[in-house]
Amino acid sequence: MLEYMRAGGGIMWIIALLSFVALAVVLERLFFFTRSRTDPGRLEVGLGRALRDGDLQTALALAEAGNSSLHRLFAAVFSCWELPDETVRLLAERRIRRELYRWERHLPVLEVTARVAPLLGLLGTVLGMVEMFRSLHQGGAVDAIAVTGGIWKALFTTVAGLVAAIPMVLAHSLLQGAVDSQAETLERGVDFLLRERAVREAGRPES
């Protein structure tokens, strides 16, 4: 491995550093996503039962019992429960943006790595080729073994850049999909609470 790093020069170390940082982001985001998820159906069943019974304190306790984004959203909505629907939805949307910011944190690092690593690899290849042809020009005689060895070393940075970028493209796509799914869950959660409140105020069960 060190032989490959030395063959690629300084560009290889930059690509390796980007890969290390991006991998750390992927692991941290996976840990955060796992910790911040919950079962929305199960939570909504408990909240719906409490709201239909008019027990707002129990509903608030259920919302504050968890540490997921959905729990925090529900707790924020209950804190302004007596306000008009438009105000509640506005405050809920603000809370959703705050939660999604937590979910999207550091994801741009993966996008930057996926875009920059191949360019760095190409730059390393071009610099390697320039150095090789400069040496040939100064040396005069052409050694086929030296030429092919120089080309191999020059192309290795391109390979390294692609190897660093491709997993980050996949990781970014999967993690962004999880963020989009969470956004839908939070939006449905707000709709659920407002619907339950409308049913309670109407004084009739939901049809």
N, CA, C and O of each residue as an XYZ file, in Angstrom:
828
protein
N       0.826     -1.215      0.000
C       0.000      0.000      0.000
C       0.857      1.262      0.000
O       0.588      2.209     -0.739
N       1.907      1.262      0.849
C       2.790      2.429      0.886
C       3.491      2.630     -0.444
O       3.774      3.759     -0.846
N       3.773      1.503     -1.135
C       4.402      1.626     -2.454
C       3.478      2.365     -3.417
O       3.925      3.219     -4.183
N       2.189      2.033     -3.376
C       1.224      2.711     -4.237
C       1.090      4.182     -3.852
O       0.984      5.048     -4.720
N       1.094      4.458     -2.558
C       0.979      5.841     -2.108
C       2.175      6.659     -2.576
O       2.028      7.792     -3.036
N       3.365      6.067     -2.451
C       4.554      6.790     -2.904
C       4.553      6.954     -4.419
O       5.005      7.973     -4.940
N       4.039      5.940     -5.127
C       3.999      6.028     -6.588
C       3.065      7.143     -7.044
O       3.330      7.806     -8.047
N       1.977      7.350     -6.310
C       1.016      8.387     -6.691
C       1.413      9.781     -6.259
O       0.837     10.764     -6.726
N       2.377      9.879     -5.383
C       2.830     11.192     -4.944
C       1.867     11.849     -3.967
O       1.043     11.187     -3.337
N       1.994     13.180     -3.856
C       1.189     13.928     -2.896
C      -0.300     13.848     -3.160
O      -1.095     13.898     -2.221
N      -0.700     13.724     -4.433
C      -2.128     13.627     -4.774
C      -2.758     12.412     -4.109
O      -3.903     12.466     -3.659
N      -2.000     11.308     -4.049
C      -2.544     10.093     -3.432
C      -2.866     10.320     -1.961
O      -3.870      9.816     -1.459
N      -2.021     11.075     -1.269
C      -2.266     11.331      0.151
C      -3.501     12.210      0.347
O      -4.243     12.045      1.316
N      -3.713     13.134     -0.572
C      -4.914     13.971     -0.491
C      -6.165     13.124     -0.705
O      -7.148     13.266      0.023
N      -6.127     12.238     -1.710
C      -7.270     11.347     -1.967
C      -7.518     10.447     -0.761
O      -8.666     10.228     -0.372
N      -6.452      9.931     -0.173
C      -6.598      9.072      1.013
C      -7.215      9.841      2.178
O      -8.055      9.307      2.902
N      -6.802     11.086      2.358
C      -7.369     11.900      3.440
C      -8.847     12.164      3.203
O      -9.651     12.060      4.130
N      -9.211     12.502      1.982
C     -10.629     12.707      1.658
C     -11.438     11.440      1.922
O     -12.538     11.501      2.472
N     -10.890     10.296      1.528
C     -11.597      9.023      1.732
C     -11.794      8.733      3.208
O     -12.859      8.270      3.616
N     -10.775      9.003      4.010
C     -10.862      8.757      5.452
C     -11.937      9.640      6.084
O     -12.753      9.164      6.872
N     -11.932     10.917      5.737
C     -12.931     11.839      6.288
C     -14.337     11.425      5.848
O     -15.267     11.424      6.654
N     -14.488     11.075      4.572
C     -15.801     10.676      4.061
C     -16.291      9.403      4.737
O     -17.474      9.293      5.061
N     -15.399      8.440      4.954
C     -15.791      7.207      5.636
C     -16.226      7.498      7.065
O     -17.190      6.907      7.552
N     -15.525      8.401      7.740
C     -15.913      8.780      9.102
C     -17.304      9.411      9.101
O     -18.098      9.164     10.009
N     -17.601     10.221      8.091
C     -18.931     10.837      7.984
C     -20.000      9.772      7.783
O     -21.057      9.827      8.412
N     -19.734      8.805      6.913
C     -20.708      7.733      6.667
C     -21.017      6.978      7.962
O     -22.182      6.733      8.273
N     -19.991      6.614      8.708
C     -20.202      5.878      9.956
C     -20.958      6.720     10.980
O     -21.852      6.222     11.665
N     -20.594      8.003     11.081
C     -21.277      8.879     12.035
C     -22.741      9.065     11.663
O     -23.608      9.071     12.537
N     -23.024      9.218     10.369
C     -24.411      9.399      9.916
C     -25.229      8.121     10.128
O     -26.399      8.193     10.504
N     -24.632      6.973      9.894
C     -25.347      5.717     10.130
C     -25.705      5.574     11.599
O     -26.811      5.149     11.934
N     -24.779      5.927     12.473
C     -25.053      5.879     13.906
C     -26.174      6.852     14.272
O     -27.078      6.506     15.032
N     -26.110      8.072     13.730
C     -27.134      9.068     14.036
C     -28.495      8.629     13.509
O     -29.496      8.746     14.216
N     -28.546      8.125     12.277
C     -29.821      7.717     11.692
C     -30.450      6.586     12.500
O     -31.658      6.574     12.736
N     -29.619      5.642     12.917
C     -30.130      4.518     13.707
C     -30.683      4.995     15.046
O     -31.734      4.535     15.493
N     -29.970      5.918     15.680
C     -30.390      6.423     16.989
C     -31.631      7.304     16.900
O     -32.425      7.355     17.839
N     -31.802      7.998     15.780
C     -32.877      8.991     15.661
C     -34.155      8.421     15.055
O     -35.142      9.146     14.928
N     -34.164      7.158     14.683
C     -35.365      6.582     14.087
C     -36.315      6.057     15.160
O     -35.911      5.760     16.284
N     -37.578      5.953     14.786
C     -38.576      5.357     15.662
C     -39.664      4.764     14.790
O     -39.660      4.949     13.573
N     -40.594      4.053     15.405
C     -41.721      3.471     14.686
C     -42.868      4.474     14.714
O     -43.536      4.608     15.739
N     -43.114      5.188     13.603
C     -44.156      6.225     13.643
C     -45.546      5.657     13.879
O     -46.359      6.286     14.556
N     -45.833      4.483     13.335
C     -47.158      3.897     13.526
C     -47.459      3.606     14.978
O     -48.547      3.908     15.468
N     -46.502      3.024     15.661
C     -46.694      2.696     17.082
C     -46.870      3.958     17.917
O     -47.712      4.009     18.813
N     -46.056      4.986     17.609
C     -46.159      6.239     18.360
C     -47.496      6.919     18.102
O     -48.119      7.437     19.029
N     -47.936      6.921     16.861
C     -49.200      7.580     16.534
C     -50.399      6.872     17.155
O     -51.385      7.517     17.511
N     -50.323      5.560     17.285
C     -51.415      4.825     17.934
C     -51.566      5.294     19.382
O     -52.673      5.585     19.835
N     -50.444      5.364     20.102
C     -50.505      5.807     21.490
C     -50.974      7.248     21.624
O     -51.776      7.563     22.503
N     -50.480      8.117     20.760
C     -50.888      9.518     20.811
C     -52.359      9.679     20.431
O     -53.092     10.449     21.052
N     -52.776      8.944     19.407
C     -54.172      9.036     18.997
C     -55.131      8.621     20.085
O     -56.180      9.238     20.271
N     -54.771      7.565     20.811
C     -55.629      7.096     21.905
C     -55.708      8.162     23.004
O     -56.785      8.440     23.530
N     -54.561      8.753     23.345
C     -54.547      9.770     24.393
C     -55.320     11.013     23.967
O     -56.046     11.593     24.774
N     -55.177     11.428     22.716
C     -55.871     12.632     22.255
C     -57.372     12.420     22.180
O     -58.143     13.325     22.499
N     -57.793     11.241     21.765
C     -59.234     10.978     21.706
C     -59.852     10.934     23.099
O     -61.037     11.219     23.275
N     -59.025     10.570     24.096
C     -59.498     10.585     25.481
C     -59.392     11.973     26.102
O     -59.784     12.181     27.251
N     -58.863     12.917     25.337
C     -58.694     14.269     25.868
C     -57.556     14.395     26.865
O     -57.497     15.360     27.627
N     -56.656     13.430     26.863
C     -55.559     13.416     27.834
C     -54.294     13.987     27.185
O     -53.422     13.243     26.737
N     -54.215     15.290     27.144
C     -53.080     15.947     26.510
C     -51.780     15.706     27.275
O     -50.711     15.639     26.669
N     -51.861     15.576     28.595
C     -50.655     15.355     29.397
C     -50.005     14.011     29.049
O     -48.783     13.909     28.941
N     -50.841     12.987     28.876
C     -50.300     11.678     28.494
C     -49.681     11.739     27.106
O     -48.619     11.166     26.866
N     -50.355     12.441     26.188
C     -49.818     12.590     24.838
C     -48.473     13.301     24.868
O     -47.541     12.898     24.171
N     -48.366     14.350     25.666
C     -47.107     15.083     25.775
C     -46.025     14.205     26.393
O     -44.870     14.244     25.970
N     -46.399     13.417     27.389
C     -45.424     12.522     28.025
C     -44.902     11.493     27.030
O     -43.714     11.169     27.027
N     -45.801     10.978     26.180
C     -45.367     10.028     25.154
C     -44.404     10.690     24.173
O     -43.413     10.087     23.762
N     -44.700     11.921     23.807
C     -43.842     12.634     22.860
C     -42.472     12.928     23.467
O     -41.463     12.896     22.763
N     -42.433     13.207     24.747
C     -41.173     13.554     25.397
C     -40.403     12.321     25.877
O     -39.291     12.433     26.392
N     -41.011     11.144     25.701
C     -40.368      9.925     26.194
C     -39.259      9.438     25.271
O     -38.405      8.657     25.692
N     -39.262      9.885     24.027
C     -38.251      9.421     23.067
C     -37.325     10.540     22.637
O     -37.557     11.716     22.914
N     -36.255     10.130     21.941
C     -35.258     11.100     21.491
C     -35.178     11.163     19.967
O     -34.200     11.674     19.420
N     -36.181     10.657     19.288
C     -36.171     10.683     17.834
C     -36.646     12.045     17.324
O     -37.190     12.849     18.081
N     -36.433     12.288     16.040
C     -36.900     13.540     15.440
C     -38.418     13.640     15.510
O     -38.963     14.723     15.724
N     -39.096     12.521     15.329
C     -40.552     12.534     15.381
C     -41.052     12.850     16.785
O     -42.022     13.593     16.943
N     -40.412     12.302     17.794
C     -40.779     12.619     19.177
C     -40.610     14.113     19.446
O     -41.485     14.751     20.030
N     -39.465     14.667     19.009
C     -39.220     16.093     19.253
C     -40.221     16.962     18.492
O     -40.646     18.001     18.997
N     -40.595     16.552     17.297
C     -41.589     17.302     16.531
C     -42.933     17.294     17.244
O     -43.567     18.340     17.381
N     -43.371     16.134     17.694
C     -44.652     16.048     18.386
C     -44.638     16.875     19.671
O     -45.621     17.544     19.991
N     -43.530     16.830     20.404
C     -43.436     17.626     21.627
C     -43.522     19.120     21.313
O     -44.137     19.878     22.063
N     -42.905     19.544     20.206
C     -42.969     20.950     19.815
C     -44.392     21.349     19.427
O     -44.839     22.451     19.749
N     -45.100     20.461     18.740
C     -46.482     20.751     18.361
C     -47.369     20.855     19.601
O     -48.215     21.745     19.678
N     -47.188     19.969     20.558
C     -48.002     20.017     21.770
C     -47.733     21.282     22.583
O     -48.602     21.735     23.329
N     -46.536     21.854     22.444
C     -46.221     23.075     23.185
C     -47.020     24.271     22.673
O     -47.137     25.279     23.370
N     -47.566     24.171     21.469
C     -48.394     25.266     20.914
C     -49.766     24.723     20.496
O     -50.371     25.200     19.536
N     -50.231     23.740     21.221
C     -51.434     23.000     20.856
C     -52.682     23.872     20.799
O     -53.574     23.618     19.989
N     -52.757     24.883     21.637
C     -53.970     25.701     21.716
C     -54.001     26.819     20.675
O     -54.991     27.547     20.595
N     -52.963     26.970     19.891
C     -52.921     28.015     18.868
C     -53.692     27.577     17.625
O     -53.987     26.391     17.483
N     -54.027     28.499     16.720
C     -54.750     28.138     15.491
C     -53.949     27.172     14.620
O     -52.726     27.084     14.724
N     -54.664     26.454     13.766
C     -54.027     25.457     12.908
C     -52.901     26.047     12.076
O     -51.836     25.442     11.953
N     -53.127     27.215     11.510
C     -52.115     27.823     10.648
C     -50.828     28.101     11.425
O     -49.726     27.899     10.914
N     -50.980     28.564     12.655
C     -49.804     28.861     13.482
C     -49.095     27.580     13.878
O     -47.866     27.504     13.850
N     -49.882     26.567     14.251
C     -49.287     25.280     14.631
C     -48.496     24.693     13.464
O     -47.379     24.206     13.643
N     -49.084     24.741     12.269
C     -48.394     24.182     11.103
C     -47.124     24.978     10.791
O     -46.100     24.396     10.433
N     -47.188     26.289     10.926
C     -46.013     27.116     10.669
C     -44.883     26.781     11.634
O     -43.731     26.639     11.224
N     -45.215     26.654     12.921
C     -44.196     26.309     13.908
C     -43.682     24.884     13.694
O     -42.505     24.597     13.908
N     -44.589     23.996     13.266
C     -44.172     22.621     12.999
C     -43.218     22.565     11.807
O     -42.230     21.832     11.840
N     -43.503     23.327     10.763
C     -42.615     23.360      9.596
C     -41.233     23.883      9.984
O     -40.213     23.416      9.478
N     -41.222     24.849     10.881
C     -39.933     25.373     11.350
C     -39.161     24.294     12.095
O     -37.949     24.157     11.932
N     -39.881     23.527     12.919
C     -39.229     22.447     13.651
C     -38.740     21.359     12.699
O     -37.667     20.790     12.903
N     -39.519     21.070     11.663
C     -39.114     20.065     10.680
C     -37.817     20.477     10.004
O     -36.930     19.648      9.803
N     -37.700     21.741      9.655
C     -36.463     22.216      9.022
C     -35.267     22.032      9.949
O     -34.177     21.661      9.515
N     -35.493     22.302     11.245
C     -34.403     22.118     12.207
C     -34.005     20.647     12.308
O     -32.820     20.323     12.384
N     -34.989     19.768     12.307
C     -34.688     18.338     12.401
C     -33.989     17.838     11.146
O     -33.042     17.057     11.234
N     -34.447     18.282      9.979
C     -33.820     17.831      8.735
C     -32.399     18.355      8.605
O     -31.542     17.709      8.003
N     -32.154     19.529      9.172
C     -30.779     20.031      9.185
C     -29.880     19.066      9.966
O     -28.743     18.814      9.566
N     -30.382     18.534     11.063
C     -29.611     17.561     11.835
C     -29.352     16.303     11.012
O     -28.278     15.708     11.099
N     -30.342     15.899     10.210
C     -30.186     14.692      9.396
C     -29.230     14.914      8.226
O     -28.502     14.000      7.838
N     -29.229     16.108      7.669
C     -28.397     16.383      6.490
C     -26.983     16.833      6.844
O     -26.152     17.019      5.956
N     -26.708     17.006      8.119
C     -25.400     17.510      8.549
C     -24.282     16.598      8.045
O     -24.369     15.376      8.167
N     -23.257     17.184      7.491
C     -22.042     16.516      6.993
C     -22.236     15.777      5.665
O     -21.250     15.342      5.069
N     -23.461     15.622      5.188
C     -23.646     14.924      3.914
C     -22.934     15.619      2.749
O     -22.474     14.929      1.840
N     -22.821     16.954      2.735
C     -22.059     17.582      1.640
C     -20.617     17.090      1.534
O     -20.022     17.159      0.459
N     -20.048     16.595      2.632
C     -18.676     16.069      2.573
C     -18.615     14.895      1.603
O     -17.647     14.756      0.855
N     -19.643     14.051      1.612
C     -19.662     12.907      0.708
C     -19.798     13.360     -0.744
O     -19.156     12.811     -1.639
N     -20.635     14.358     -0.964
C     -20.816     14.880     -2.314
C     -19.533     15.509     -2.840
O     -19.169     15.313     -3.999
N     -18.855     16.257     -1.994
C     -17.589     16.880     -2.398
C     -16.552     15.809     -2.709
O     -15.830     15.915     -3.701
N     -16.472     14.783     -1.873
C     -15.514     13.702     -2.114
C     -15.798     13.002     -3.429
O     -14.881     12.715     -4.199
N     -17.081     12.724     -3.689
C     -17.454     12.037     -4.926
C     -17.109     12.859     -6.161
O     -16.806     12.297     -7.214
N     -17.151     14.170     -6.044
C     -16.852     15.029     -7.195
C     -15.374     15.345     -7.333
O     -14.846     15.407     -8.444
N     -14.711     15.542     -6.210
C     -13.334     16.022     -6.248
C     -12.328     14.888     -6.420
O     -11.317     15.065     -7.100
N     -12.585     13.728     -5.817
C     -11.607     12.638     -5.859
C     -11.243     12.233     -7.290
O     -10.055     12.080     -7.572
N     -12.205     12.050     -8.216
C     -11.810     11.711     -9.591
C     -10.988     12.813    -10.259
O     -10.070     12.533    -11.029
N     -11.327     14.069     -9.955
C     -10.563     15.182    -10.537
C      -9.132     15.197    -10.004
O      -8.185     15.450    -10.748
N      -8.988     14.924     -8.715
C      -7.642     14.842     -8.154
C      -6.866     13.685     -8.784
O      -5.680     13.808     -9.089
N      -7.561     12.557     -8.974
C      -6.899     11.419     -9.614
C      -6.442     11.757    -11.021
O      -5.335     11.401    -11.422
N      -7.294     12.444    -11.770
C      -6.914     12.861    -13.121
C      -5.747     13.850    -13.086
O      -4.840     13.784    -13.916
N      -5.782     14.757    -12.125
C      -4.688     15.712    -11.986
C      -3.378     14.983    -11.701
O      -2.338     15.315    -12.270
N      -3.435     13.989    -10.818
C      -2.236     13.216    -10.518
C      -1.712     12.494    -11.743
O      -0.501     12.416    -11.951
N      -2.622     11.963    -12.562
C      -2.204     11.283    -13.787
C      -1.538     12.248    -14.758
O      -0.489     11.943    -15.325
N      -2.143     13.397    -14.943
C      -1.567     14.399    -15.853
C      -0.193     14.834    -15.361
O       0.749     14.911    -16.149
N      -0.069     15.115    -14.079
C       1.233     15.518    -13.537
C       2.269     14.409    -13.698
O       3.432     14.670    -14.006
N       1.834     13.174    -13.485
C       2.754     12.043    -13.660
C       3.213     11.902    -15.096
O       4.387     11.642    -15.357
N       2.286     12.073    -16.031
C       2.649     11.987    -17.448
C       3.589     13.126    -17.842
O       4.548     12.918    -18.585
N       3.311     14.320    -17.344
C       4.192     15.462    -17.630
C       5.596     15.187    -17.111
O       6.578     15.434    -17.811
N       5.694     14.682    -15.900
C       6.997     14.387    -15.324
C       7.724     13.296    -16.104
O       8.937     13.363    -16.305
N       6.962     12.285    -16.541
C       7.577     11.196    -17.290
C       8.141     11.695    -18.624
O       9.278     11.380    -18.976
N       7.347     12.472    -19.365
C       7.816     12.969    -20.658
C       8.952     13.973    -20.491
O       9.832     14.066    -21.347
N       8.935     14.717    -19.402
C      10.046     15.632    -19.145
C      11.333     14.849    -18.929
O      12.393     15.227    -19.427
N      11.230     13.755    -18.182
C      12.414     12.927    -17.943
C      12.911     12.300    -19.229
O      14.117     12.229    -19.461
N      11.975     11.834    -20.086
C      12.372     11.248    -21.365
C      13.054     12.278    -22.251
O      14.043     11.985    -22.924
N      12.514     13.476    -22.240
C      13.088     14.530    -23.060
C      14.513     14.862    -22.612
O      15.397     15.087    -23.439
N      14.721     14.889    -21.318
C      16.042     15.211    -20.806
C      17.007     14.046    -20.969
O      18.205     14.240    -21.169
N      16.458     12.807    -20.878
C      17.336     11.644    -20.962
C      17.740     11.276    -22.370
O      18.788     10.662    -22.568
N      16.941     11.634    -23.347
C      17.282     11.330    -24.730
C      16.807      9.957    -25.152
O      15.809      9.863    -25.868
N      17.468      8.890    -24.747
C      17.106      7.530    -25.155
C      15.786      7.116    -24.513
O      15.483      7.510    -23.387
N      14.999      6.315    -25.241
C      13.694      5.862    -24.774
C      13.808      4.436    -24.288
O      14.199      3.549    -25.046
N      13.473      4.206    -23.040
C      13.460      2.877    -22.431
C      12.003      2.446    -22.296
O      11.239      3.053    -21.546
N      11.615      1.388    -23.030
C      10.211      0.963    -23.031
C       9.738      0.579    -21.636
O       8.603      0.876    -21.262
N      10.599     -0.078    -20.864
C      10.212     -0.487    -19.515
C       9.978      0.738    -18.635
O       9.028      0.782    -17.853
N      10.851      1.728    -18.771
C      10.686      2.943    -17.981
C       9.416      3.691    -18.372
O       8.726      4.253    -17.521
N       9.114      3.691    -19.684
C       7.912      4.384    -20.147
C       6.656      3.722    -19.609
O       5.777      4.396    -19.072
N       6.566      2.393    -19.752
C       5.363      1.698    -19.267
C       5.241      1.800    -17.751
O       4.135      1.918    -17.223
N       6.378      1.755    -17.045
C       6.328      1.919    -15.594
C       5.856      3.301    -15.200
O       5.100      3.462    -14.242
N       6.305      4.297    -15.942
C       5.862      5.655    -15.653
C       4.381      5.840    -15.916
O       3.690      6.507    -15.147
N       3.887      5.249    -17.005
C       2.459      5.343    -17.311
C       1.637      4.655    -16.231
O       0.596      5.164    -15.816
N       2.106      3.497    -15.777
C       1.379      2.764    -14.732
C       1.261      3.606    -13.470
O       0.190      3.702    -12.872
N       2.374      4.215    -13.072
C       2.340      5.050    -11.875
C       1.423      6.255    -12.059
O       0.704      6.652    -11.141
N       1.462      6.833    -13.268
C       0.638      8.020    -13.517
C      -0.846      7.682    -13.483
O      -1.651      8.448    -12.955
N      -1.207      6.530    -14.049
C      -2.619      6.153    -14.102
C      -3.164      5.698    -12.753
O      -4.378      5.681    -12.548
N      -2.286      5.335    -11.845
C      -2.767      4.799    -10.574
C      -3.558      5.823     -9.786
O      -4.488      5.456     -9.069
N      -3.215      7.102     -9.900
C      -3.980      8.111     -9.160
C      -5.405      8.228     -9.691
O      -6.334      8.486     -8.924
N      -5.585      8.038    -11.005
C      -6.950      8.049    -11.552
C      -7.767      6.902    -10.982
O      -8.928      7.074    -10.612
N      -7.147      5.731    -10.915
C      -7.831      4.570    -10.322
C      -8.190      4.858     -8.867
O      -9.302      4.571     -8.425
N      -7.250      5.421     -8.134
C      -7.502      5.719     -6.719
C      -8.639      6.720     -6.565
O      -9.479      6.578     -5.676
N      -8.668      7.731     -7.426
C      -9.743      8.718     -7.358
C     -11.104      8.103     -7.595
O     -12.070      8.435     -6.908
N     -11.184      7.203     -8.568
C     -12.456      6.538     -8.849
C     -12.848      5.592     -7.718
O     -14.021      5.515     -7.351
N     -11.887      4.883     -7.175
C     -12.161      3.966     -6.059
C     -12.678      4.745     -4.850
O     -13.540      4.257     -4.120
N     -12.153      5.958     -4.636
C     -12.626      6.781     -3.522
C     -13.999      7.363     -3.786
O     -14.799      7.516     -2.863
N     -14.282      7.692     -5.051
C     -15.513      8.410     -5.371
C     -16.732      7.506     -5.470
O     -17.806      7.872     -4.992
N     -16.592      6.344     -6.075
C     -17.766      5.501     -6.362
C     -18.510      5.094     -5.090
O     -19.733      5.226     -5.059
N     -17.838      4.604     -4.030
C     -18.586      4.278     -2.807
C     -19.265      5.491     -2.181
O     -20.331      5.367     -1.579
N     -18.645      6.668     -2.324
C     -19.246      7.868     -1.731
C     -20.488      8.311     -2.508
O     -21.422      8.858     -1.922
N     -20.503      8.079     -3.818
C     -21.715      8.361     -4.598
C     -22.864      7.484     -4.105
O     -23.977      7.966     -3.898
N     -22.587      6.200     -3.922
C     -23.610      5.277     -3.436
C     -24.045      5.632     -2.016
O     -25.238      5.642     -1.709
N     -23.068      5.926     -1.148
C     -23.391      6.261      0.242
C     -24.223      7.533      0.321
O     -25.194      7.598      1.075
N     -23.850      8.528     -0.444
C     -24.605      9.791     -0.430
C     -26.024      9.572     -0.917
O     -26.968     10.132     -0.359
N     -26.183      8.755     -1.959
C     -27.523      8.489     -2.483
C     -28.394      7.781     -1.445
O     -29.557      8.139     -1.257
N     -27.831      6.781     -0.775
C     -28.594      6.039      0.228
C     -28.940      6.914      1.435
O     -30.071      6.886      1.922
N     -27.975      7.681      1.912
C     -28.219      8.525      3.078
C     -29.190      9.661      2.756
O     -30.029     10.014      3.584
N     -29.079     10.230      1.564
C     -30.025     11.272      1.177
C     -31.428     10.697      1.043
O     -32.410     11.366      1.361
N     -31.522      9.455      0.572
C     -32.828      8.792      0.529
C     -33.428      8.632      1.905
O     -34.638      8.771      2.079
N     -32.583      8.339      2.894
C     -33.067      8.232      4.274
C     -33.549      9.584      4.785
O     -34.539      9.652      5.515
N     -32.862     10.662      4.411
C     -33.288     12.008      4.809
C     -34.637     12.342      4.183
O     -35.521     12.873      4.856
N     -34.800     12.036      2.903
C     -36.079     12.304      2.228
C     -37.217     11.508      2.862
O     -38.328     12.012      3.023
N     -36.922     10.258      3.218
C     -37.936      9.432      3.875
C     -38.317     10.008      5.231
O     -39.489     10.003      5.606
N     -37.326     10.505      5.964
C     -37.615     11.111      7.263
C     -38.445     12.379      7.100
O     -39.333     12.644      7.911
N     -38.168     13.159      6.067
C     -38.952     14.369      5.816
C     -40.417     14.024      5.592
O     -41.302     14.706      6.109
N     -40.679     12.970      4.825
C     -42.056     12.539      4.600
C     -42.704     12.075      5.894
O     -43.877     12.358      6.139
N     -41.949     11.367      6.723
C     -42.476     10.902      8.006
C     -42.869     12.070      8.901
O     -43.921     12.042      9.540
N     -42.026     13.095      8.948
C     -42.326     14.258      9.784
C     -43.536     15.029      9.257
O     -44.368     15.487     10.040
N     -43.637     15.173      7.945
C     -44.795     15.866      7.364
C     -46.079     15.100      7.660
O     -47.096     15.703      8.004
N     -46.038     13.789      7.530
C     -47.227     12.980      7.838
C     -47.568     13.066      9.323
O     -48.739     13.023      9.698
N     -46.538     13.188     10.170
C     -46.784     13.319     11.603
C     -47.553     14.580     11.939
O     -48.464     14.552     12.766
N     -47.192     15.697     11.301
C     -47.927     16.944     11.524
C     -49.366     16.808     11.053
O     -50.291     17.224     11.751
N     -49.559     16.232      9.879
C     -50.917     16.024      9.366
C     -51.736     15.164     10.317
O     -52.920     15.419     10.539
N     -51.092     14.141     10.876
C     -51.781     13.254     11.814
C     -52.267     14.016     13.046
O     -53.417     13.856     13.456
N     -51.407     14.841     13.637
C     -51.794     15.572     14.846
C     -52.898     16.587     14.559
O     -53.839     16.711     15.342
N     -52.797     17.302     13.463
C     -53.834     18.284     13.129
C     -55.160     17.596     12.826
O     -56.227     18.116     13.152
N     -55.088     16.443     12.212
C     -56.311     15.690     11.949
C     -56.953     15.203     13.238
O     -58.172     15.267     13.400
N     -56.123     14.714     14.154
C     -56.642     14.263     15.439
C     -57.256     15.423     16.225
O     -58.274     15.261     16.898
N     -56.628     16.585     16.129
C     -57.183     17.739     16.838
C     -58.514     18.165     16.233
O     -59.433     18.548     16.958
N     -58.621     18.101     14.914
C     -59.880     18.463     14.267
C     -60.986     17.501     14.674
O     -62.123     17.918     14.894
N     -60.661     16.217     14.774
C     -61.651     15.219     15.189
C     -62.100     15.490     16.628
O     -63.285     15.403     16.951
N     -61.130     15.820     17.481
C     -61.469     16.087     18.883
C     -62.366     17.315     18.993
O     -63.341     17.314     19.745
N     -62.030     18.372     18.235
C     -62.832     19.587     18.312
C     -64.219     19.402     17.719
O     -65.175     20.048     18.147
N     -64.327     18.530     16.746
C     -65.639     18.268     16.152
C     -66.512     17.422     17.063
O     -67.729     17.362     16.893
N     -65.886     16.772     18.027
C     -66.640     15.974     18.983
C     -67.199     14.700     18.411
O     -68.220     14.197     18.880
N     -66.519     14.155     17.371
C     -67.001     12.918     16.779
C     -65.785     12.086     16.382
O     -64.714     12.632     16.119
N     -65.957     10.735     16.339
C     -64.840      9.882     15.944
C     -64.531     10.070     14.471
O     -65.396     10.440     13.677
N     -63.254      9.803     14.117
C     -62.842      9.937     12.728
C     -63.448      8.829     11.887
O     -63.411      7.659     12.267
N     -64.002      9.200     10.748
C     -64.629      8.194      9.891
C     -63.599      7.516      9.039
O     -63.935      6.635      8.248
